[in-house]
Amino acid sequence: MARTVTRDAINRAAGGLGFVNNHKRHRMRLLLAFSDPRRAAALDAALHTFGIEWRVELVDRDSDAVPNADTAALLVDPALPGAATLLRRWLYAAPEVARLLLRPPANEALPAALLALAHGVLDDQGPIEALTEALLGYAALAAALDRPALRAQVGALTRLPGAPRLYLSISRALDDPTLDVGRIAEQVMADPVLAARVLQIANSALYGAGRRIDSIPVALGRLGLKTTRQLVLAAELYAFDGADAGRAARARQQSLVAAWLAPRLLAPGIDPDVAATAAVLAGLGGMLPELDDDGVPTLAGAPALADEAAAYLLGLWQLPSNLQQAVAWQRCPRLSGGGFGLVGAVHVATALAFERSVDESWLQRAGMAAHLPAWRDLLARIDRSVA
């Protein structure tokens, strides 16, 4: 079922960036490479209807459009001739610009060559307002992380897996009242390598509890859809081969230990599934070996460069902002400005799982320092042999 997008939702997204009150300051440039010019015109009209005065330009494979500081995103129809050539050119010419694909109809798969060149995929099958809201989300991300040097480095990464597409597909399915668990099992089993990795994790001491899980349907039945979704995320996110395989396996193991621990540290009212998911994502920054802090200015009080870059990447994948914040602030929970909450739980869980220092002075101010010895003891008692 498609999510209903209201005028209020669009206005909140735009207002959060100051678009409504300050058009000139945020007059962003949006490049559209569409096979159907009518769809491009409809999107342009939708933006203006909501008072968002972006400059919308049509481009194609042979376009001589050049990047500038106001270019927010390049949105490409995969059916456009030369789509891969266009995406590749912008990868090298302006890696800081978000490269996005339109999702084709449900029965059509996106070519792997295009997925490898894009940051994310936007749904073009719903109302134009939904597409408008998603584009505003990308602009909000760029405004929040106004550090072009860092955005450019993340955009130019070539050894990072793309968005965790099966995880995102399962997440969308959870919002569907006609959820078909059998269909989700089929999607996981369609990728034999991924399915094998998920089963390997499911049978580890941390999750298996001595009961053999020999199929994806059994994993869904015993562990539940949300836990299985977390295992799918870990399997997709840390799927590195070659020289990076060992480091990725270590990051996956530590992230899964943190994911087991984080929900057990939370105050009432915080979704344990969100905490576990944030912890799985927390190791992503350690898998960004190509980042070079020489070109990125150090900001006082900013998160660790790798964590900030990972959070930006999560935003490009359109994961929720609370997950982005938890990943960005996992080593500096003081930036959250609030109580213990999600950021605090992810900070403690990742610090213990990744064998880093816990910010005990912040924990004391948050009123949770007395729990730290019990949390350390909890971690010491579990079997860390996660696949």
C-alpha positions, 0 to 999 in steps of 0.5 A: 500500500502506498503511503499517503503524502499530504501537503503538510508533510511537504510543507514540513520538509520544505519549512525545515530547510527554510525553502518557504521563507527564503527561496533565494537562499535555498534555490537548489538545482535539480537535474532530471534525465527522464525519458518522458518529458511530461513526468519532468514537467509534473515534478517541476509543477509539484515543486512550485505548487508547494512554494519550492522554487528550485531550478529544474533542468532537463539533461541527457547523455549528451548534455553539456550541463556542468555541476555547481554548488547549488546542484542538489541531485541528478534524477535519472530514468533507467529507461533513458538511453545512455543512463549509465554513461550519464551517471558515470560522468557525474560520478567523476565530475561531481561526486558530491551530487546525489545520483538517484534512479527512478524505480521501474514498475514492480515486474522490472529489475534495475540493471546491476550496472546502474545500481552500482553507479547510483546512491539511491532509488526513488519510487516513481509509481506513486503520487508526484507528491511522494517523489517531491517529498523524497527529493526534499529529504535529499536536499535536507541531508545536503543542507545538514551536512554542508561540507562539500569535501566530505560529501564529494569523498562519500559520493566518489567511493567505489568499493562500498556496496550499494544500498541494502536493497533487500533490507529496504524491500523488507522494511517497505513490506512491513508497512503493507497490511497484506504482508506476505511472509512467504514472499519475503522468504522467496526474496531472500532465497533468490540470492543464494549467497546472501541466504547462506550468510543469513543462515550462518548468522542465524545459527551462531551462538548469539541467535541460534540458541542451540536450535538448528535453523536450516532454511529462511522460512524457519528463520522467519518463524523462529526469529521473527521478521524484524530480527531476520531483517536485521540479519539480512541488513548485516549480511548485505552491509558487510558483504566484502570480498578479497582483501577486505573480507576479514575486516568486514567479517570482524565489523559484522561480528562486532555490529551484531554483538552491539545489536544484541546488546543495545535493546537491553540498555534502553529506557522504556518507550524506545523501540528496541528494533530501531536500537538494534538496527542502528547498532548493526549500521554502526560499523559501516564507517569502519568500512570506508577505507578511501576517506582522506581527512586531509581534504575535509576540514575538522570541525570543533565538536563534530563526530568522527569523520568515518561516522559522519560519512557513514551517516551521510551515506545512510541518508542517501539510502533514505534511512530514517534520520534517527538512525543517521544520528545514532550512527553519527554520534555513536562516539560522541553522545553529548551531541544528542543534547538529550537524555540517554535514549537511542543515541546513548544505548547505541553509544554504550553498545558499540563502545563495548562491542567494538572495545572502545571507551565509554564516555562515562562523564556523559553517562553520569550526566545522563543519570545512567552511570550506575548501570555500566558495571551490569552492562559490562557483565552482561556483555561478558556473559554472552557468546560472541561467536557471531558468524 
